[in-house]
Each structure stands twice: as C-alpha cells, then as structure tokens.
Amino acid sequence: MLLQIGKVVSFMLSLLSLHALMLNAFFIPGTSLQERLTQSLGSLALAGCMCFASGLLFCMPVSPHTKGEAAHQVNLPHLMETLPVRLFFWAIGLMVVLLLLSWYLEAYYVPLMWRNQPH
C-alpha cells in the first residue's frame, strides 16, 4: 500500500519537475536562447533525477497482501521501460525540437516581421 502511494507521489513530483523545466526553457521573457539553455540545465538535472527515482520505484515488486498467498513471479519492467523514464525522454526530445524550431523562427522569420511593420 505504501509503495503504491510512493509511486503516485513520485510520479507527480516528476511531472512537476518536467513542468518547471518547460517553464525555464520557454517562458522566460526577454532572454536569448543561450541564456534560457544555461538557466534550464539545473531544471534538467532535477527532472532527470526525479524521473529516474520514480522509475526505480516503478521497478519494485509489490508484495502479496496476505501471508497465505504465494508470491508468483511477475515480469518487472526494466528501468528504461517505466512510465516516468519514458515520459522524461519523450519530454526532452519534444523540448529539443521546440527549442530548435524557436531558434530557427527567431533567427529567420522574426526580423522579417519587424521589417514589414507600418511606421
């Protein structure tokens, strides 16, 4: 019972750390791409630690509830196959794509928009 509550709490903490990473990577107004990247490295480390710690909890077997019940072998997932770790890698991949897209748009399309403004 306590392990299952720990899994839920650790999963929620990993979601919150990924949310903080996204906020640091995209929603700091008035900063350049290099400043946003350096500021989000700490959040990236925190999110990675939280997701991998949650993944370790997801790898732990759940003990049977009654003493007479036989402990049958359950195929436990590998650490890289758990939901928090997969979510971490998917989120990092998506954020890298979005950062590259924002850099491209900032470098090539934003100057064109400012040049065509009425005076």
C-alpha positions as CSV (number, residue, x, y, z in Angstrom):
1,M,0.0,0.0,0.0
2,L,2.8,2.4,1.0
3,L,4.8,1.6,-2.2
4,Q,1.8,2.3,-4.4
5,I,1.3,5.7,-2.7
6,G,5.0,6.4,-3.1
7,K,4.7,5.6,-6.8
8,V,1.9,8.1,-7.3
9,V,3.7,10.8,-5.3
10,S,7.0,10.3,-7.1
11,F,5.2,10.3,-10.5
12,M,3.5,13.6,-9.6
13,L,6.8,15.1,-8.5
14,S,8.5,14.0,-11.8
15,L,5.6,15.7,-13.7
16,L,6.1,18.9,-11.7
17,S,9.8,18.9,-12.3
18,L,9.2,18.4,-16.1
19,H,6.8,21.3,-15.9
20,A,9.4,23.5,-14.2
21,L,11.9,22.5,-16.9
22,M,9.5,23.6,-19.6
23,L,8.8,26.9,-17.9
24,N,12.6,27.6,-17.6
25,A,13.2,26.6,-21.2
26,F,10.5,28.6,-22.9
27,F,8.6,31.1,-20.8
28,I,11.3,33.5,-19.5
29,P,10.6,36.7,-21.4
30,G,13.4,38.9,-22.6
31,T,16.1,36.3,-22.7
32,S,18.1,34.9,-25.5
33,L,18.3,31.2,-26.4
34,Q,21.7,30.8,-24.8
35,E,20.5,32.3,-21.5
36,R,17.4,30.1,-21.5
37,L,19.6,27.0,-22.1
38,T,22.0,27.7,-19.3
39,Q,19.2,28.5,-16.9
40,S,17.3,25.3,-17.7
41,L,20.3,23.0,-17.1
42,G,19.6,22.8,-13.4
43,S,16.0,22.1,-14.0
44,L,17.0,19.4,-16.5
45,A,19.2,17.7,-13.8
46,L,16.4,17.9,-11.3
47,A,13.8,16.5,-13.7
48,G,16.2,13.7,-14.7
49,C,16.8,12.7,-11.0
50,M,13.1,12.8,-10.2
51,C,12.1,10.8,-13.2
52,F,14.7,8.1,-12.7
53,A,14.0,7.9,-9.0
54,S,10.3,7.4,-9.8
55,G,11.3,4.8,-12.4
56,L,13.2,2.9,-9.7
57,L,10.0,2.9,-7.5
58,F,8.1,1.6,-10.5
59,C,10.6,-1.3,-10.8
60,M,10.0,-2.5,-7.3
61,P,7.8,-5.5,-6.9
62,V,4.6,-5.3,-4.9
63,S,4.4,-7.8,-2.0
64,P,1.3,-10.0,-1.7
65,H,-1.3,-8.8,0.7
66,T,-2.0,-12.0,2.6
67,K,0.5,-14.4,4.1
68,G,-1.0,-17.5,2.6
69,E,-0.9,-16.1,-0.9
70,A,2.0,-17.4,-2.9
71,A,4.4,-14.9,-4.4
72,H,4.2,-15.5,-8.1
73,Q,6.8,-14.3,-10.4
74,V,5.8,-11.1,-12.2
75,N,7.9,-9.8,-15.0
76,L,9.1,-6.4,-13.7
77,P,9.9,-3.7,-16.3
78,H,13.4,-2.6,-16.8
79,L,14.2,0.9,-15.6
80,M,14.2,2.4,-19.1
81,E,10.7,0.8,-19.8
82,T,8.9,2.5,-16.9
83,L,6.5,5.3,-17.5
84,P,8.4,8.2,-15.7
85,V,11.6,7.5,-17.6
86,R,9.8,7.2,-20.9
87,L,8.0,10.4,-20.2
88,F,11.3,12.1,-19.4
89,F,12.9,11.1,-22.7
90,W,9.8,12.0,-24.7
91,A,9.6,15.4,-23.0
92,I,13.3,16.1,-23.5
93,G,13.0,15.1,-27.2
94,L,10.0,17.3,-27.7
95,M,11.6,20.2,-25.9
96,V,14.7,19.9,-28.1
97,V,12.6,20.0,-31.2
98,L,10.7,23.1,-29.9
99,L,13.9,24.9,-28.9
100,L,15.4,24.3,-32.4
101,L,12.2,25.5,-34.0
102,S,12.1,28.6,-31.8
103,W,15.7,29.3,-32.6
104,Y,15.0,29.0,-36.4
105,L,12.0,31.2,-36.2
106,E,13.8,33.8,-34.1
107,A,16.7,33.9,-36.5
108,Y,15.0,33.9,-39.8
109,Y,11.3,35.0,-39.5
110,V,11.1,37.5,-36.7
111,P,13.4,40.0,-38.4
112,L,11.2,39.8,-41.5
113,M,8.1,40.6,-39.4
114,W,9.7,43.6,-37.8
115,R,10.8,45.0,-41.1
116,N,7.3,44.9,-42.6
117,Q,5.6,46.8,-39.8
118,P,3.9,50.1,-40.7
119,H,5.6,53.2,-39.4
